[in-house]
Structure formats: structure tokens, C-alpha cells
Amino acid sequence: MQHVRMGDGGVDKPRSDPAVPRTLRIGIAARSRRGGRRRQGGQRSGRASGLRRYGAFTLVELLVVIAIIALLLAILLPSLGRARAQARSAVCASNLRQLGIAMHAYSAEQGDWLPGSPHTSGNGAYFGSHRNLEDGSSEQYAWDAARDAWPAVHAFDWTGPLMPYLGIRPPRDRVERYRLGREGVFFCPSNRDRLVSTNIHLFEQTTTQACSYATSKWFTYLPLCLKTGVESDGYHHGGGTYWVRPQVPVRYRPTLGGVGSATRKIFLADAHRANRALVSPPEAGLHVDNYDLGYTTHGAWAQPDGEPATASLSLSYRWEPARSWAFRHTNGINAVFFDSHVVHLDEGDSEANEGYGSGARTAEHWYPAGLDTATLSGLGNEPIVVP
């Protein structure tokens, strides 16, 4: 087939070759058109195939993405966990700060006496009991309707006496007051899901949230010289003076001014009381044999003494699992001192500093000044005189 040029600006038109039969020319033209369509279709198919090839993930690429996500989670999750723990610790410290301020308000209104000291508010747990006054007289401790301040739920109870100073109206029901003393500002968010069963004398058995904070009983005791009655156990229950101890210095009184250096003495701290006879989880710590009362006998200074399964019950900074439940903020505790400042204390070591201890295990934090620990029983520590 030949072409004939049509002049400037024209196009070439095919010219029929007379030597080629007409039917053959028609077949050649048809095949040419089909070939062009196949070439165009192939180009489109190639482009589509390229899009599929470059738009999808291969298995290797998918595995790489998954590995990167897993790596990021491994990096971020511990940080998020630490952030949540720090937030809970901050709430706990805020609670303790409020309790410290309330304690000062109580003491200012109650002649400098400490809440929970058994010859002040603590005696209110025993009906008909009395408290001593500064002039040497005594009066029966009872509810003051003017202030809506109820007697303590039990001896050494500091939660009930502080409620009115925290804007809390104490319930008339004694069990409800006891429960309320484990909620709200009295509750450490890192102590959640710690349930205890107790049957405080004079009311029925009940299961509640475990007490989050504790005070040292040694700041609420009186010296032996102030005992005003004798019973079969050597102590006076329900009378003029309750819970005296011969180890307490003669001049000590459970007052805010009597504790000594308020910046060195702990009013309340993270704590957990558990029955050490129940050493196998999940039962450990779920029963406290009447003693979930928000106080500690020797604080955190005492070294472990004896086997956990047979040792006498006490609020435990000494045996597992209660030790870990008490030192719940990054292996330490939050504490409010008698001057109302709050700090985080690492666990420390009772034997450090020639036996005076360090961190939370510092003797000075838990005992009045002048107390000779050689007279105390149940301790594994070397005896000292508390500064």
C-alpha cells in the first residue's frame, strides 16, 4: 500500500495498490486495528498491574510495621504505668496533707491533745469512759451536739474525731462511721481492692476496704505514772486513764507540743495491716482478727522477728505481703508529719546510721523523744534511745 501526500498542512492518505486484491487489503486493515487495540489494552493492563504491585503491602512490610508498633508499645506502656502510679501517689499525698491540717484544727480546739489519744477522743470508744483535763480533773467523753463531733469508733481511732474538721458529717451509726473512715480523703488510690473482715467490739462483723493510713500508738500512750486504775491485765479500761506504758518518758503527753520535733515525727503514713498467719495468696490479708484500726505498734523501724506464719499480729511493714502493700509508692511510703508537711520516704534500712535507721525505717519517725527501745519487746533491732 502506497501513500499520497495531500500538500502543505495535509495528511497522508493511503493509496490502494492495484496489485493487491481488495479482500486481502480489508483483512490486513482489520488485523492492524485489532493489533493496535491489543497494544493499547496491554499498556493499560501493565499500568493497572503496576498500581497493584506498588499499592499493596508485602508480608515483610507488614511484619516490619507490626514490629515497630510493638516496639513503641514496649517503650510507652511502662511510661504510662509510671505516670498513673505518680498520679495515684500525688492524690495520696494530697489526702495526707488534708488530714494533717485537720489534725492541727482538732488539736487547736481540744487543748493541744492529739486525735486518737486514748484519754481524749479514743476513750469515747468505751461508753462511760472519761478523759483527763489539764487541771487534773476528768470529764466523761460524749458526743458534742453543738459540733456534731461523735466519739471515736474505737480506741486510737483518729478518723472519727477528724471528720468534722474535714467537712464530713459523721453518721450516727457506728458501723457506717467505721466504713466512712476508709473512704474519700482516708483512702489511698494505690490501696484499692484490699478488703478486710473485722468485728470491732460492740458491733457486728463487717467487710470493708482496708485502712490506708496508720498512726504510731506510741504517740498516743501515756506514762505509767498517770495510770489511775488497775485491772486484771495491768491496764485501765473505761476509766480515767487508758493505755499507759512504762516505756513512755515520764514527761511525755499525747499533745501536739509533746511529740518533740514535729518535723521529724510521723502523724500518719501509708500502711496495711494483714494477718500473717494467712501467708498464701489470695487469702493473705483478707482477715485481720479485729485489728484493722488504723494504727501501727512499732511503725516501719522494727526488723522482722520470728517466722511470718507464727508471729503475732501487728500492722506489718515487716512481712509479705503486707510489707509490699504498705510500701506501695515506688518501694516507699507517703507520710505526713506532725507539722503537716508531706514527704515520700524510701524504705531505707533499720540498721543504718548505727541502728537509728534511714528512710521510712528511721526510729525517730515512730517514737517520742527519749523512749528507750531496749524496754520494747518483739523487735529485732539493736536498742537505742530515740532522739
VENNOR-V161944 format. One line per field, one symbol per residue. phi: phi as a letter, one per 40 degrees, with the letter a starting at -180 (. if undefined). A space follows every 10 residues. Layout:
phi=???
This chain:
phi=.bbbcchcgc bcbcbccccc cccccccccc cccccccccc cccccccccc cccccbcccc cccccccccc ccccccddcc cccccccccc cdccdccccc cccccccccb ggcccgccbb cccccbcgcb bcbccgcbac cacbccbfcc cccacgcbcd ccdccbgbcc cccccccccc cbbfccbccc bcgbcbbabd dgaccabbcc ccbabccccb cbcdcccbab bccgbbbgbc bbgcbcccdd ccbcbcccch cccbbccbad aacacccbcb dccdgcabfg bcbgbbcbgc cccdbgcdcb cccacbbbbc ccdcccccbf fabcabcccg cbbcbcdgac ccffgcgafc ccddcbbccg ccccccbgbb cccabcc
